[in-house]
Amino acid sequence: MGIGNAKAIAVLGDSISNGYYDEEGLGWISRLSVLLNKNDPNGYFIRNHAVSGDRIFDVKYRLFGSVERNVDALIIAVGANDTYIFGDRDDHPVLGMDLRLLLWDDVLRFAKGLTSNIFVFGILPVDELKVPARFMDDGRGKFFRNDHIVEYNKAIKKICTQYDIKHINFHEMFLEAGHEALLADDVHPNAKGHELLAQWAYEELKDKI
């Protein structure tokens, strides 16, 4: 439960869920809170456990140690940081697919014991024309590839289906909306991107919690 009679929604995510690069400083979570509470003031309380740079193993740690045992809903919006590549675009991602999926299985199995309302948000597409946008001290670039993200989204959705958990294909929705214009850099949404994410999330959650 949330504060008083408010329904508690926990979010596990990365820098996108913290609203990085939103020119209006709100992010999709604050925007979602406004939408949910518009017709029911103080009806929903969102606890944001997202941390910049988090990967799926970080989400497992936070889920086991930080997320309350009495949440009404759980949103998991993570994955891009599992797929990045250092140095050469054609190298392997920093985290192997088999390990990623084992961790997802652990996360979703445990989450089912917390709430029946679980929503997994698909990993957003990146703007590969702006990759690499970040470099290590040794000069190696940090690459993201949409083909890797598509493959990973499909694998995550398959596990979600096994656990009867809702997987929302924000990747495809972002593409159809013209993702390059919705990104502030290679991976982070701008204000318009966060606005769309909040609206899409609201449409998914409003009648289910």
matplotlib code that plots the C-alpha trace (Angstrom):
import matplotlib.pyplot as plt

x = [0.0, 1.0, 0.5, -2.9, -5.2, -3.0, -1.9, 1.9, 3.7, 7.4, 9.6, 12.9, 14.9, 17.9, 18.7, 15.7, 13.4, 15.2, 14.3, 17.8, 17.9, 14.2, 14.5, 11.4, 13.0, 10.0, 10.8, 8.1, 7.6, 6.6, 4.4, 2.8, 2.1, 0.3, -1.9, -2.8, -3.7, -5.6, -9.0, -8.0, -5.8, -3.4, -4.7, -1.3, 2.2, 5.1, 8.3, 11.2, 14.1, 15.8, 19.5, 21.5, 23.5, 21.6, 21.5, 19.4, 21.7, 21.3, 17.6, 17.7, 19.6, 17.2, 14.2, 15.4, 16.6, 14.7, 11.2, 8.5, 6.6, 3.2, 3.3, 0.2, 2.1, 5.7, 7.2, 10.5, 12.1, 15.6, 17.8, 19.7, 22.8, 22.9, 23.5, 26.3, 29.6, 33.0, 35.6, 34.3, 30.7, 31.1, 32.3, 30.0, 27.8, 29.3, 26.7, 26.1, 22.5, 22.4, 23.3, 20.9, 18.0, 18.8, 18.7, 15.4, 14.0, 15.1, 13.6, 10.3, 9.8, 10.5, 8.4, 5.4, 5.5, 5.1, 2.3, 0.2, 0.4, 3.8, 4.6, 7.8, 8.6, 10.4, 13.9, 13.7, 15.5, 18.7, 19.8, 22.8, 23.9, 24.9, 26.7, 29.2, 28.3, 30.3, 34.0, 36.0, 39.2, 41.2, 39.4, 37.1, 33.6, 30.4, 28.2, 24.5, 23.0, 19.3, 19.5, 20.9, 18.1, 15.4, 16.8, 16.9, 13.3, 12.1, 13.8, 12.5, 9.0, 9.3, 10.1, 7.3, 4.9, 6.0, 5.2, 2.0, 3.5, 2.6, 5.4, 4.8, 6.5, 7.6, 10.4, 8.0, 5.9, 8.9, 10.0, 6.6, 6.5, 9.9, 12.4, 15.2, 13.1, 12.2, 15.8, 18.1, 21.2, 21.8, 19.7, 17.9, 14.4, 13.9, 10.8, 8.6, 9.8, 9.2, 5.7, 4.9, 6.3, 4.1, 1.0, 1.6, 2.3, -0.9, -3.0, -1.6, -2.0, -5.1, -7.6, -5.4, -4.4]
y = [0.0, 3.6, 6.5, 6.3, 4.7, 5.6, 2.8, 2.2, 1.7, 0.8, 1.5, -0.2, 1.3, 3.4, 7.0, 7.2, 6.5, 9.3, 11.7, 12.5, 14.9, 16.0, 19.7, 20.3, 18.4, 16.0, 12.7, 10.2, 9.1, 12.5, 13.0, 9.6, 10.5, 13.7, 11.7, 9.0, 11.5, 14.0, 12.5, 10.9, 13.3, 11.4, 8.1, 6.9, 7.1, 6.2, 5.0, 5.4, 3.0, 3.7, 4.4, 5.7, 2.9, 0.1, -3.3, -6.3, -7.6, -4.2, -4.5, -8.0, -6.5, -3.6, -5.8, -8.2, -5.5, -2.2, -2.8, -2.9, -6.2, -4.5, -2.7, -2.6, -2.6, -2.9, -1.4, -2.7, -0.4, -1.5, -3.2, -0.8, -0.9, -4.6, -4.3, -1.7, -2.6, -1.1, -0.3, -1.8, -1.9, -5.5, -6.8, -8.6, -6.7, -6.4, -8.8, -12.1, -13.0, -16.2, -14.5, -11.7, -14.1, -16.0, -12.8, -11.8, -15.2, -14.6, -11.1, -12.0, -15.1, -13.0, -10.1, -12.4, -12.9, -9.2, -8.2, -9.6, -6.2, -6.2, -4.2, -4.6, -1.8, -2.7, -1.2, 2.0, 2.2, 4.3, 6.8, 5.0, 8.1, 9.5, 6.4, 6.4, 9.4, 8.4, 7.4, 5.8, 7.4, 5.1, 6.4, 3.4, 4.3, 3.0, 1.6, 0.7, -1.3, -1.5, -5.1, -6.2, -4.3, -5.9, -9.4, -8.7, -7.3, -10.5, -12.6, -10.6, -10.8, -14.6, -14.8, -12.4, -14.6, -17.6, -15.8, -14.2, -10.7, -7.8, -6.7, -3.4, -2.8, 0.7, 0.0, -0.3, 2.6, 4.9, 3.9, 4.6, 8.0, 9.0, 8.1, 10.3, 13.4, 12.0, 11.5, 14.2, 12.2, 8.6, 6.9, 9.3, 10.7, 14.5, 16.2, 15.1, 11.5, 11.5, 12.9, 10.1, 7.4, 8.8, 8.8, 5.3, 4.0, 5.7, 4.0, 0.7, 1.2, 3.3, 0.4, -2.3, -1.0]
z = [0.0, -0.5, 1.9, 3.5, 0.9, -2.0, -4.3, -4.3, -7.6, -7.5, -10.5, -11.2, -14.0, -15.2, -16.1, -18.4, -15.5, -13.6, -16.3, -17.5, -20.5, -20.0, -20.7, -18.5, -15.6, -15.0, -16.7, -17.5, -13.9, -12.7, -15.7, -15.1, -11.5, -12.7, -15.1, -12.6, -9.9, -12.1, -11.4, -8.1, -6.1, -3.9, -5.3, -6.4, -5.0, -7.2, -5.5, -7.9, -7.3, -10.6, -10.6, -13.6, -15.2, -13.7, -15.5, -14.9, -12.1, -10.3, -10.7, -9.1, -6.1, -5.7, -6.1, -3.4, -1.0, -1.6, -3.1, -0.5, 0.0, -0.2, -3.5, -5.7, -8.9, -10.2, -13.3, -14.7, -17.3, -17.8, -20.4, -22.6, -20.3, -20.7, -24.4, -24.8, -26.3, -25.5, -28.1, -31.4, -32.7, -33.7, -30.3, -27.9, -25.4, -21.9, -20.5, -22.3, -23.3, -21.4, -18.1, -18.8, -19.3, -16.1, -14.2, -15.8, -14.8, -11.2, -11.2, -12.6, -10.5, -7.3, -8.5, -8.9, -5.1, -4.5, -6.8, -9.7, -11.4, -13.1, -16.2, -18.2, -20.5, -23.8, -24.3, -26.4, -29.8, -30.0, -32.6, -34.1, -36.0, -32.7, -31.4, -29.8, -27.7, -24.7, -24.3, -21.6, -20.3, -22.5, -25.6, -26.2, -27.4, -25.9, -28.7, -28.7, -31.6, -32.4, -33.7, -30.3, -28.5, -30.8, -30.1, -26.3, -26.3, -27.9, -25.4, -22.5, -23.8, -24.1, -20.4, -19.5, -21.4, -19.4, -16.1, -17.5, -17.1, -19.4, -21.7, -23.4, -26.7, -26.2, -28.7, -31.7, -30.4, -30.2, -33.7, -35.1, -33.4, -35.0, -32.4, -33.6, -32.8, -29.4, -28.2, -26.6, -27.5, -28.6, -25.9, -23.6, -24.4, -24.6, -23.0, -25.8, -25.5, -21.8, -22.4, -24.8, -22.5, -19.6, -21.8, -23.0, -19.5, -18.2, -20.9, -19.8, -16.1, -15.6, -15.6, -14.2, -10.8]

ax = plt.figure().add_subplot(projection="3d")
ax.plot(x, y, z, "-o")
ax.set_aspect("equal")
plt.show()
